[in-house]
Amino acid sequence: MKVYLAYSFSQASPWPPEALGHPWVLVSADDVWNHGVNGAVRFLKQWIWPSRWPGLKLIVDSGAFRWISRGRLPNPRIVIETQRVLAAETGALPVVLDHPVRSPLSAGEGEYGASNEWTSKNSVMWQREFGDDYIYVLHAGSNTTLRRAVSTLRKTHPSVKYVGLGSLAPLSARKPRKAIQIVEKARELLGDKHVHVFGVGNGLLALLAHTGLADSVDTASHIIDASFGMAREPRTLSMVVVAGARERHKKREETWEELSKHCRCPICRTNPTLLARRGREGLIARAVHNAYWILRAVRAPAVAKKMLSKRRLDKYLQGRGSTPVCIVSCGKKKLGTPAPAQQLYSGRFFRAQADAAMRICGSKWLILSAKHGLLMPEDYIDPYDEKAKNPQHLAEKIKPQVSELGIERAISFLPRTYHLALREILGDNARHITGNPEGWKRPIGKIFQALKEIYERGFREFTRADASSFSNSLSSGTSSK
């Protein structure tokens, strides 16, 4: 599952999303318009342009919720023009101008029906402009409404590739079980489409990360919580106030010293005092810290469960299992300065592994380092020079981490020593991408060929049949389609 971190030009500038080594970003058309379309494009070129970040994926939301909540009806032509520029300049995926339901917890079928009719009507313009490469938005508060909306979609826009689910944020906060059931039904009804969930809160995001029902989600919770002076406490994952109490939330207060002791985010590793500051600097620092812990929850099943502990959903999750985690090896070539792990390893082979892992596992991928053991891609680390001594030594180092992160199944991209260390712990649940129980044992050129094919295909889950097919294709030199 891919997580698009919402980015606000007005609130968070000049923080670049790549500060966390995270390539998936969502911006809003109204925010881009207010900031200036040309200015926004210049900023994206400067900070997260594809030449600097090959895996960059950008979604441009219509901004309908904010426009309508301010009593304004957005002009479709303004939204389309903004999205057209960003699509041309950055390859961004536009979102149709929808009409979010005002009160999803109390809305009736009629209000949901009107919202979906609005989407269907506007989608005619979006399809004329962008073909099938845009996100069609559905709103549903029940399975009945969802079935009707999907039926309309099948009749009017059957070829659209991406479908988004909106108006779920209030449900995710108050009735997470109902929200997940709607996503589950959407997955069933839209099996051939890419399913995106809009505006999820931390609870729903953790649920989706654990169950793997959505292909992608977006969240602004890291910015919203930061604006109220709140940050995620690393040990408990609860929200605490670190920059002045807000009576509305009644959260306990915490010092920046305590928060930074157990955190590897760029802020806590470089200047943790920023967490307690008011104003723009403090907001940016807390947003980066919160985003870091959101990404950790998405990548690690145990962390996601911890985030859900207060919601009493353990019973609901029983028997569902969790989607596998992709694990790639570190690289010899590194930057000369501290950086998120995903950026520190700068070699071509590491980049190829990472791209393929993201295609298969979305956000759920890790890096195995000889020095640090298992790393999150956004873990901020210093350059180093160390090699794994033997599988047993490395297995001893990573065993507590595997347990802490709750990893039960893994898709391995690792060389022999690293893969055998993982198998010491997970056994047959550590499945290598080639189907070879001992890991990579082929010339580097054939490995690149396999990674390229994996990247182009992009599996929902890598099965034994897929592994066997890849193994045979590498031996025979044929393509496995």
C-alpha positions as CSV (number, residue, x, y, z in Angstrom):
1,M,0.0,0.0,0.0
2,K,1.4,3.4,-1.0
3,V,0.9,6.3,1.4
4,Y,0.7,9.8,-0.1
5,L,1.7,12.4,2.5
6,A,-0.4,15.5,2.0
7,Y,1.8,18.5,1.5
8,S,0.7,22.1,2.1
9,F,2.6,24.9,0.3
10,S,1.0,27.5,2.6
11,Q,1.6,25.6,5.9
12,A,4.7,23.5,5.5
13,S,6.9,25.4,3.0
14,P,9.9,25.2,2.7
15,W,10.0,21.6,4.0
16,P,10.7,19.3,1.0
17,P,8.8,15.9,1.2
18,E,12.1,14.2,0.3
19,A,13.4,15.1,3.8
20,L,12.0,11.7,4.7
21,G,13.2,9.9,1.6
22,H,9.5,9.4,0.7
23,P,8.5,9.7,-2.9
24,W,4.7,9.8,-2.7
25,V,3.1,13.2,-2.2
26,L,-0.4,14.7,-2.4
27,V,-1.1,18.4,-3.1
28,S,-4.4,20.2,-3.4
29,A,-5.4,22.2,-6.4
30,D,-6.7,25.1,-4.3
31,D,-3.5,25.2,-2.3
32,V,-1.5,25.2,-5.6
33,W,-3.7,27.9,-7.1
34,N,-3.4,30.1,-4.0
35,H,0.4,29.6,-3.9
36,G,0.6,30.2,-7.7
37,V,0.8,27.4,-10.2
38,N,4.1,28.5,-11.6
39,G,5.6,29.0,-8.2
40,A,4.4,25.5,-7.1
41,V,6.0,23.9,-10.2
42,R,9.2,25.8,-9.5
43,F,9.2,24.4,-6.0
44,L,8.6,20.9,-7.1
45,K,11.3,21.1,-9.7
46,Q,13.7,22.4,-7.0
47,W,12.9,19.8,-4.3
48,I,11.2,16.7,-5.6
49,W,11.7,16.7,-9.3
50,P,12.0,13.1,-10.8
51,S,15.6,13.7,-11.8
52,R,16.4,14.0,-8.1
53,W,13.9,11.5,-7.0
54,P,13.2,8.8,-9.6
55,G,10.3,7.2,-7.7
56,L,8.3,10.4,-7.3
57,K,4.6,10.0,-7.6
58,L,2.3,13.0,-7.2
59,I,-1.5,13.2,-6.8
60,V,-3.2,16.6,-7.3
61,D,-6.5,16.6,-5.4
62,S,-9.3,18.9,-6.5
63,G,-9.5,20.7,-3.2
64,A,-13.3,20.3,-3.2
65,F,-13.6,19.7,0.5
66,R,-11.8,23.0,1.5
67,W,-13.5,25.0,-1.2
68,I,-17.0,23.8,-0.2
69,S,-16.4,24.0,3.5
70,R,-15.7,27.7,3.0
71,G,-19.0,28.2,1.3
72,R,-17.6,28.4,-2.3
73,L,-18.4,26.2,-5.2
74,P,-15.1,25.6,-7.1
75,N,-14.8,26.3,-10.8
76,P,-14.1,23.1,-12.7
77,R,-12.0,24.9,-15.3
78,I,-9.7,26.4,-12.7
79,V,-9.2,22.9,-11.1
80,I,-8.5,21.3,-14.5
81,E,-6.1,24.1,-15.6
82,T,-4.1,23.7,-12.4
83,Q,-4.0,19.9,-12.7
84,R,-3.2,20.1,-16.4
85,V,0.0,22.1,-15.7
86,L,1.2,19.8,-12.9
87,A,0.3,16.7,-15.0
88,A,2.4,18.0,-17.9
89,E,5.3,19.2,-15.8
90,T,5.5,16.4,-13.2
91,G,3.4,13.5,-14.4
92,A,0.9,14.2,-11.6
93,L,-2.3,12.1,-11.4
94,P,-5.3,14.5,-11.2
95,V,-8.5,13.9,-9.1
96,V,-11.9,14.7,-10.4
97,L,-13.8,17.6,-8.8
98,D,-16.2,15.7,-6.5
99,H,-18.7,17.0,-3.8
100,P,-17.8,15.6,-0.4
101,V,-20.6,14.6,2.0
102,R,-20.8,17.3,4.7
103,S,-21.8,15.0,7.6
104,P,-20.9,11.4,6.8
105,L,-22.0,10.1,10.2
106,S,-25.6,11.3,9.8
107,A,-26.0,11.6,6.0
108,G,-28.8,9.7,4.2
109,E,-28.7,7.7,0.9
110,G,-30.0,10.8,-0.9
111,E,-27.0,13.0,0.0
112,Y,-24.5,10.2,-1.0
113,G,-26.4,9.7,-4.2
114,A,-26.2,13.4,-5.1
115,S,-22.4,13.4,-4.4
116,N,-21.8,10.5,-6.7
117,E,-24.0,12.0,-9.4
118,W,-21.8,15.1,-9.2
119,T,-18.7,13.0,-9.6
120,S,-20.2,11.2,-12.6
121,K,-21.2,14.5,-14.3
122,N,-17.7,16.2,-13.8
123,S,-15.9,13.0,-14.9
124,V,-17.1,13.7,-18.4
125,M,-14.8,16.8,-18.5
126,W,-12.0,15.0,-16.7
127,Q,-12.0,12.1,-19.1
128,R,-12.0,14.5,-22.1
129,E,-9.0,16.2,-20.7
130,F,-7.0,13.3,-19.1
131,G,-8.3,10.2,-20.7
132,D,-8.5,7.3,-18.2
133,D,-5.6,8.7,-16.1
134,Y,-7.4,10.4,-13.3
135,I,-9.0,9.4,-10.0
136,Y,-12.8,8.9,-10.1
137,V,-14.2,9.6,-6.5
138,L,-17.0,7.6,-4.9
139,H,-18.7,8.4,-1.6
140,A,-20.4,5.8,0.4
141,G,-21.7,5.3,4.0
142,S,-22.9,1.8,3.5
143,N,-22.5,-1.1,1.1
144,T,-25.8,-0.4,-0.6
145,T,-24.7,3.1,-1.5
146,L,-21.3,1.8,-2.7
147,R,-22.9,-0.8,-4.9
148,R,-25.1,1.9,-6.6
149,A,-22.1,4.2,-7.1
150,V,-20.0,1.4,-8.6
151,S,-22.9,0.4,-10.9
152,T,-23.0,4.0,-12.2
153,L,-19.3,4.0,-12.7
154,R,-19.4,0.7,-14.7
155,K,-22.1,2.2,-16.9
156,T,-20.7,5.7,-17.5
157,H,-16.9,5.4,-17.1
158,P,-16.0,1.7,-17.3
159,S,-12.5,2.3,-18.5
160,V,-11.2,4.6,-15.8
161,K,-8.2,3.1,-14.0
162,Y,-8.2,4.7,-10.6
163,V,-11.1,4.9,-8.1
164,G,-10.9,6.9,-4.9
165,L,-13.1,6.5,-1.8
166,G,-14.0,9.8,-0.1
167,S,-15.8,11.0,3.0
168,L,-14.3,8.2,5.2
169,A,-12.3,10.5,7.5
170,P,-15.1,10.9,10.1
171,L,-15.9,7.2,10.0
172,S,-12.2,6.3,10.4
173,A,-12.2,8.5,13.6
174,R,-15.5,7.4,15.1
175,K,-16.4,4.1,13.4
176,P,-13.2,2.6,12.1
177,R,-14.7,-0.9,11.7
178,K,-17.5,0.4,9.4
179,A,-14.9,2.4,7.4
180,I,-12.8,-0.7,6.8
181,Q,-15.8,-2.7,5.8
182,I,-16.6,-0.2,3.1
183,V,-13.1,-0.4,1.8
184,E,-13.3,-4.2,1.9
185,K,-16.5,-4.1,-0.2
186,A,-14.9,-1.6,-2.6
187,R,-11.9,-3.9,-3.0
188,E,-14.4,-6.8,-3.9
189,L,-16.4,-4.7,-6.3
190,L,-13.5,-2.9,-8.0
191,G,-11.1,-5.8,-8.3
192,D,-9.7,-4.6,-11.6
193,K,-9.2,-1.0,-10.5
194,H,-6.6,0.8,-8.4
195,V,-8.4,1.6,-5.1
196,H,-7.3,4.8,-3.3
197,V,-8.7,6.0,0.0
198,F,-8.8,9.7,0.6
199,G,-8.0,11.6,3.8
200,V,-7.5,8.8,6.3
201,G,-6.8,9.3,9.9
202,N,-4.1,7.4,11.8
203,G,-6.5,4.6,12.9
204,L,-7.9,3.8,9.5
205,L,-4.4,4.1,8.0
206,A,-3.1,1.5,10.4
207,L,-6.0,-0.8,9.7
208,L,-5.4,-0.6,5.9
209,A,-1.7,-1.1,6.4
210,H,-2.4,-4.3,8.3
211,T,-5.1,-5.7,6.0
212,G,-3.7,-4.5,2.6
213,L,-7.1,-3.8,1.2
214,A,-6.2,-0.5,-0.5
215,D,-3.6,0.1,-3.2
216,S,-2.9,3.6,-1.9
217,V,-4.1,6.2,0.7
218,D,-3.4,9.8,1.5
219,T,-3.2,11.5,4.9
220,A,-2.8,15.0,6.3
221,S,-2.8,14.0,9.9
222,H,0.9,14.6,10.3
223,I,0.3,18.3,9.5
224,I,-3.0,18.7,11.3
225,D,-1.7,17.2,14.5
226,A,1.5,19.3,14.2
227,S,-0.6,22.5,13.9
228,F,-2.1,21.8,17.3
229,G,1.4,21.4,18.9
230,M,1.1,17.6,19.0
231,A,3.7,14.9,18.1
232,R,3.7,11.1,18.2
233,E,5.4,9.6,21.2
234,P,7.8,6.8,19.9
235,R,7.3,4.2,22.7
236,T,3.5,4.3,23.0
237,L,2.6,5.9,19.6
238,S,0.1,8.1,21.4
239,M,-0.2,11.8,20.6
240,V,1.3,14.2,23.1
241,V,1.5,18.0,23.3
242,V,5.0,19.2,22.9
243,A,4.5,22.8,22.0
244,G,1.9,24.3,24.4
245,A,-1.3,22.6,25.6
246,R,-4.5,22.9,23.5
247,E,-7.5,22.5,25.7
248,R,-9.5,21.1,22.9
249,H,-7.4,17.9,22.8
250,K,-6.7,17.4,26.5
251,K,-3.6,15.4,25.6
252,R,-0.8,14.9,28.1
253,E,2.3,17.1,27.7
254,E,5.8,15.8,26.9
255,T,9.2,17.3,26.5
256,W,11.2,17.3,23.3
257,E,14.1,15.5,25.2
258,E,11.9,12.5,25.9
259,L,10.5,12.3,22.4
260,S,13.9,12.5,20.7
261,K,15.5,9.8,22.9
262,H,13.9,6.9,20.9
263,C,13.5,8.4,17.4
264,R,15.6,8.3,14.3
265,C,13.6,10.9,12.3
266,P,15.6,13.8,10.6
267,I,14.4,16.3,13.3
268,C,15.2,14.2,16.4
269,R,18.6,13.3,14.9
270,T,19.6,16.9,14.1
271,N,17.7,19.5,16.0
272,P,15.0,18.1,18.3
273,T,14.5,21.4,20.1
274,L,12.5,22.5,17.1
275,L,9.7,20.1,18.2
276,A,8.7,22.5,21.0
277,R,8.8,25.7,19.0
278,R,5.7,27.6,18.0
279,G,5.3,29.1,14.5
280,R,6.3,27.8,11.1
281,E,9.6,26.2,12.2
282,G,7.9,24.1,14.9
283,L,5.0,23.1,12.7
284,I,7.4,21.8,10.0
285,A,9.5,19.9,12.6
286,R,6.5,18.2,14.2
287,A,5.0,17.4,10.7
288,V,8.2,15.7,9.7
289,H,8.4,13.8,13.0
290,N,4.7,12.7,12.8
291,A,5.1,11.7,9.1
292,Y,8.1,9.5,10.1
293,W,6.0,7.6,12.6
294,I,3.1,7.2,10.2
295,L,5.5,5.6,7.7
296,R,6.8,3.3,10.4
297,A,3.3,2.1,11.3
298,V,2.6,1.4,7.6
299,R,5.8,-0.6,7.1
300,A,5.6,-2.7,10.3
301,P,2.5,-4.8,11.3
302,A,3.3,-4.7,15.0
303,V,3.6,-0.9,14.9
304,A,0.3,-0.7,13.1
305,K,-1.3,-2.9,15.7
306,K,0.1,-0.7,18.5
307,M,-1.5,2.3,16.9
308,L,-4.8,0.5,17.0
309,S,-4.6,-0.9,20.5
310,K,-7.1,1.6,22.0
311,R,-9.7,0.8,19.3
312,R,-10.2,-2.8,20.5
313,L,-9.9,-4.1,17.0
314,D,-7.6,-7.1,17.7
315,K,-10.5,-9.5,17.3
316,Y,-11.4,-8.0,13.9
317,L,-7.8,-8.4,12.7
318,Q,-7.5,-12.0,13.9
319,G,-7.2,-14.4,11.0
320,R,-6.5,-11.7,8.5
321,G,-2.8,-11.9,8.8
322,S,-0.7,-9.1,7.3
323,T,0.7,-8.4,3.9
324,P,4.4,-9.4,3.4
325,V,7.2,-6.9,3.9
326,C,9.8,-6.5,1.1
327,I,13.4,-6.5,2.3
328,V,16.3,-5.1,0.2
329,S,20.0,-5.1,0.9
330,C,22.0,-2.0,1.7
331,G,24.6,-0.7,-0.8
332,K,28.3,-0.1,-0.8
333,K,28.0,3.3,-2.5
334,K,26.8,6.0,-0.1
335,L,26.4,9.7,0.3
336,G,29.1,11.4,2.3
337,T,26.7,13.1,4.7
338,P,23.9,11.9,7.1
339,A,20.6,11.3,5.3
340,P,17.5,9.0,5.3
341,A,18.6,5.5,4.5
342,Q,16.6,5.5,1.3
343,Q,18.8,8.4,0.1
344,L,22.1,7.5,1.8
345,Y,22.5,4.3,-0.3
346,S,23.0,5.9,-3.7
347,G,24.1,3.0,-5.9
348,R,22.3,1.9,-9.0
349,F,21.8,-1.6,-7.7
350,F,20.2,-0.4,-4.5
351,R,17.9,1.9,-6.5
352,A,16.8,-1.0,-8.7
353,Q,16.0,-3.1,-5.7
354,A,14.0,-0.3,-4.0
355,D,12.0,0.5,-7.1
356,A,11.0,-3.1,-7.6
357,A,10.2,-3.5,-3.8
358,M,7.9,-0.5,-4.0
359,R,6.1,-2.0,-7.0
360,I,5.4,-5.2,-5.1
361,C,5.0,-4.1,-1.4
362,G,4.1,-0.4,-1.8
363,S,5.1,1.3,1.5
364,K,5.9,-2.0,3.3
365,W,9.6,-2.4,2.5
366,L,12.8,-2.3,4.7
367,I,16.5,-2.2,4.2
368,L,18.9,-4.8,5.7
369,S,22.2,-3.1,6.8
370,A,25.3,-4.9,8.1
371,K,25.8,-2.2,10.7
372,H,22.2,-1.3,11.7
373,G,20.2,-4.4,11.0
374,L,16.7,-3.6,9.7
375,L,16.2,0.0,8.7
376,M,13.1,1.9,7.7
377,P,13.8,3.8,4.4
378,E,13.2,7.1,6.3
379,D,15.6,6.2,9.2
380,Y,18.1,9.0,9.4
381,I,21.7,7.5,9.6
382,D,25.3,8.5,9.2
383,P,27.6,7.1,6.5
384,Y,29.5,3.9,7.5
385,D,31.7,1.1,6.1
386,E,30.9,-2.3,7.4
387,K,30.2,-5.8,6.0
388,A,28.2,-8.7,7.3
389,K,30.5,-11.3,8.9
390,N,28.3,-14.4,8.5
391,P,24.6,-15.3,8.4
392,Q,24.5,-16.3,12.1
393,H,26.1,-13.1,13.3
394,L,23.6,-11.0,11.3
395,A,20.7,-13.2,12.4
396,E,21.5,-12.5,16.0
397,K,21.5,-8.8,15.3
398,I,18.2,-8.6,13.5
399,K,16.1,-11.2,15.5
400,P,14.9,-8.7,18.1
401,Q,14.1,-6.2,15.3
402,V,12.0,-8.8,13.4
403,S,10.1,-9.5,16.6
404,E,9.7,-5.8,17.4
405,L,8.4,-4.9,13.9
406,G,6.1,-7.9,13.9
407,I,7.4,-9.3,10.6
408,E,5.8,-12.7,9.9
409,R,6.4,-13.0,6.1
410,A,9.0,-11.4,3.9
411,I,9.8,-11.1,0.2
412,S,13.6,-11.0,0.1
413,F,15.8,-9.2,-2.5
414,L,18.9,-10.1,-0.5
415,P,22.3,-11.6,-1.4
416,R,23.2,-15.0,0.0
417,T,24.6,-14.0,3.4
418,Y,21.8,-11.6,4.2
419,H,19.1,-13.9,3.0
420,L,20.3,-16.8,5.0
421,A,20.3,-14.6,8.1
422,L,16.7,-13.8,7.4
423,R,15.8,-17.5,6.9
424,E,17.4,-18.3,10.2
425,I,14.5,-16.4,11.8
426,L,11.6,-16.7,9.4
427,G,12.3,-20.0,7.7
428,D,10.2,-20.6,4.6
429,N,8.3,-17.4,5.3
430,A,11.3,-15.6,4.0
431,R,10.7,-16.1,0.3
432,H,13.4,-14.9,-2.1
433,I,12.4,-13.1,-5.2
434,T,14.2,-15.6,-7.5
435,G,12.7,-18.7,-5.9
436,N,16.2,-19.7,-4.9
437,P,16.2,-20.6,-1.1
438,E,19.8,-19.2,-0.8
439,G,19.2,-15.8,-2.5
440,W,20.9,-14.2,-5.4
441,K,23.4,-16.5,-7.1
442,R,23.4,-15.0,-10.7
443,P,25.5,-12.5,-12.6
444,I,24.7,-8.9,-11.8
445,G,23.3,-8.3,-15.4
446,K,20.7,-11.0,-15.0
447,I,19.8,-9.7,-11.5
448,F,19.1,-6.2,-13.1
449,Q,17.1,-7.9,-15.8
450,A,14.9,-9.6,-13.1
451,L,14.5,-6.4,-11.1
452,K,13.5,-4.5,-14.3
453,E,10.8,-7.0,-15.1
454,I,9.5,-7.0,-11.5
455,Y,9.3,-3.2,-11.6
456,E,7.4,-3.3,-14.9
457,R,4.9,-6.0,-13.8
458,G,4.3,-4.9,-10.2
459,F,2.7,-7.8,-8.3
460,R,0.1,-7.4,-5.6
461,E,1.7,-10.4,-3.8
462,F,4.7,-12.4,-5.0
463,T,3.7,-16.0,-5.1
464,R,5.6,-19.3,-5.4
465,A,4.4,-19.5,-9.0
466,D,5.8,-16.0,-9.7
467,A,9.1,-17.0,-8.1
468,S,9.4,-20.2,-10.2
469,S,8.5,-18.3,-13.3
470,F,11.2,-15.7,-12.7
471,S,13.8,-18.4,-11.9
472,N,13.0,-20.2,-15.1
473,S,13.0,-17.0,-17.2
474,L,16.4,-16.1,-15.9
475,S,17.8,-19.5,-16.7
476,S,16.4,-19.7,-20.2
477,G,16.7,-16.0,-21.0
478,T,13.0,-15.7,-21.9
479,S,10.5,-13.2,-20.5
480,S,7.9,-14.3,-18.0
481,K,4.6,-12.5,-18.8
